[in-house]
Amino acid sequence: MRNKAIAPRGFFVTGTDTGVGKTRVACALLRALAKTGVRAVGMKPVAAGAVRDAEGLLNEDVAALMAAAAVAAPRALVNPYCFEPAIAPHIAAERAGVVISTEKISAAFDQLASTADMVVVEGAGGFCIPLGHEFDSARLAAHLGLPVIMVVGLRLGCLNHALLTAQAINARGLVLAGWVANTIDPCMDAVDENVASLSRRLGAALLARWPYAPSTLCELPLDGIDFAQFGTKTGDRFKES
């Protein structure tokens, strides 16, 4: 893990599963930071599922992060690893004959951090998704040492998924800075009770509760966030130079 006293500033956005709205939250966070005068850039270190253009492979989440960022950055830094098939990233990497390297991701992160006030890093899939034989997204998050924002996809089973994810975050010594309740099943019963149960158990700020929005292009707000509420470790990190 990086030395927390000198770690660049930012957030790591993870989710209880794939398809729960991590990109939407990361983009909303980038826009919210910009409104407070913070020059933030997005990063998705590993992406699977892409189309080819003049620059190479482009993942739609990466395109969204680049569009939402206040700081322009080369795609190769925003997304060091991109694979064409929409499958688990470690399998995509194996098929491509690529070994995903912490060093390459760290170097890209450091370059982004040198040009922006904060870097919003979006993980791939869920928090513990494998990225290699002995390397996963949780290990990457711990290496970067950033406070974590967890996106909870509100559907049946979300309580267990959210609590296990929070335990994994805490087990790696990371700060759970807050969480977003994102409705992905419009027919889910007892939504209020589920959100209340998580609010009591997670011990982290509920940053937003979003209604069901079938279009991934729909922009939902994270306005009015008090970044000081995230706790002493995170608050101190924001004050570091």
N, C-alpha and C positions, 0 to 999 in steps of 0.2 A: 504493500500500500504506500502511496505517496506520503511524504511528510506533511501532515495537515497544517503545520505552521506556515508552510510556503505554497500550499496548493493553490492553483489558479481558482478563481471564483466561478460558480455556476450551479447547475442542478442536473441530476440524473433522473429522467422520467422513465418509470417502469410501469408495468401493468400486471393485473392478476391473470392475464392470458393474452393471446394474440387477438387482434380485432376488437379491443375494448376501448379504443380511442386515444392511444398514446400520442399519435401525431397531432390530433386535434388539440389535445391539452398542451403539447409542446409549442405548437404555433400560437395558441392563446397566451401562453406564458411569455413568449417572445414579444407579442404585441403589448401585453401588460407592462413588461419591463420597459419597452420603448416609451410608453406613456409617462413613465416616471423619470425619463431622461437617461435610462441605462442603455448603452449600446451593446446589444446582445446578438450573438450569432448562434445558429443551430448546428447540430452535428448528429448524424446517425452513423456510427462507426461501421456497422454491418447491416446490409440490406439484402433481402432475397425476394426476387420478383421484379423484373425490370424489362424495359424495352430499349432497343438500341437507337441512338441518334448520332449526330456528327461527332460528339465528344466521347462516345462509348455507351455504356449501359446507364440508364437513368431509372431510378426507382421513384414512384409517385410520392412517397413520404418525403424523400430527399428534396424533391421539387417543391413540395409544400413548405418545408422548413426554410429553404433558401428564399422563397417568396415572402415569408413572414419575418425574416430577420432584418434588423436595422443595419447590419454590417454585411456587405457583399464579400463572399469568399469563394475560392475555387472549389469546384465540385469534388475534386480529388481529396481535399482536406475535409470537407463536410461529410463525405462518404468514402472512406479509404477502401472499403471492401463492398463490392456490389456483384450479385450473382443473378443470372437470368431466370432460372426456375423459381417459382414461388413455393419453396419447400424449406424444411428446417435448415438454418444457415450452415451448420456443421456438415450436413449431408451435401449441400450445394458446394461447399468448399472442397470436400473430398472429391466430388465428381469433376471439379475444375482443376484438381491437383494443386490447390492452394492451402497453405497453412496460415490461419489467421494469427497475426502477431500482435502481442500487447505493445511491443516497442513501436511498431508502425502506427498504431492507434494513438499512443502517447505522443509521438512526434507530431502527428496531425493536430491533436488537441492543443499542444503547446503553441503551435503556430497560430491556431485560431485564437487562443487566449491572449496572444501578444497583440492582436489587432482589435480586441473587443473588451468591454468591461466584464461580461459574463458569457459563458458558453452553456447553452441548453442542450444536453446530450440525451437523445432518445435511444433507449435500448431496443433490442430485437426481441419480439415475442414476449414471453413472461420473464420474470426476474432470473430464473435459473436455467434458461434455455441454453443448451450446449453450443459452444462456438468452436470446439475442437475436442480432442481426446481427453485432455485434462484441463480444459479452459471453458468457462461459461460466462454468461452475462453478469452473474453475481460477482464473480471474481474480477471482471472488468470494472464494475461499479466500485468495488473495494479498492482496486488499484488507483482509480481516479480520485477516490476519497471525497466525492461530492455529496451534499445532502440530497435525499431522494424524495421525489414526488410520485406517489403511487396512484394509478388510475384503476378504479374498481368498476368493472362492468356489471351493472345491476341486472342480474338474472338469477334464476334458481341455482343455488350452489355458491353464490358470491361470498357468503359469510366465511365459509371454510377457505376459499381461495384467497380472500383478503387477509385473513388472520395468519395463514401459513406464509404468505408473501411477506407480511410485516415481521414475522418471526425470523425469516431468512435475512431480511434487511438488518434487523437488530443483531443477529448472530455474527454478522460481518463487521460490526462496530460502526455502522453507518447511522446517520441521523435521518429518521423519517420526518421530513420537513412538513408534509401535509399530504392530503389525499383528495381526489376528485371522484364524486359519485356520478357515473355516466350511465344513463338508462339505455341499455341495448336491447332489452326485451319489453316492448310496449305493453305486453299482456301480463307482466309480472305482478303477482299478488303481494300484498303486504310490503310495498316499497318503503313506506314511511318507517315501519317497524324495523326493517332491515338496516336502513340508514342509521336509525337511532341506536341499534345494537352495535354497529361498527363504531359509531361516535363514542360510545361508552368504553369500548374495548381497545381501540387503536392507540389512544393517547396522543393523537396528532390532530392538527387543525383540519377541518373540512373546508377546503378552499372553494369548492363550488359543487352544486348539485345540478346536473344538466338533464333536461327532458330528452325524450327520444327524438332523434333527428336522423332520419334515414340517409340523408345526403352527407357524404364525407366533406363536401365543400361548404357546408353550413358552418359559419363562424359563431362560436359561443364564447361568452365573456369570462375572463378571470379578472375583472376590474376590481379595484379597491383592495387588493391584497396588501396587508401590512407585513412586509418581509421581515420585520423585527420579531414577529410572533413565532418564528420558527425555532426559537430556542437559542441559548447562549452560544453553543458551538457554531451554529450557522450564522448567527448575527455577528460573531467575532470574525468569522471567515470573510464576511462582506466588507469588514472594515480594514482588512489587510491590504497592503500595497504590494 
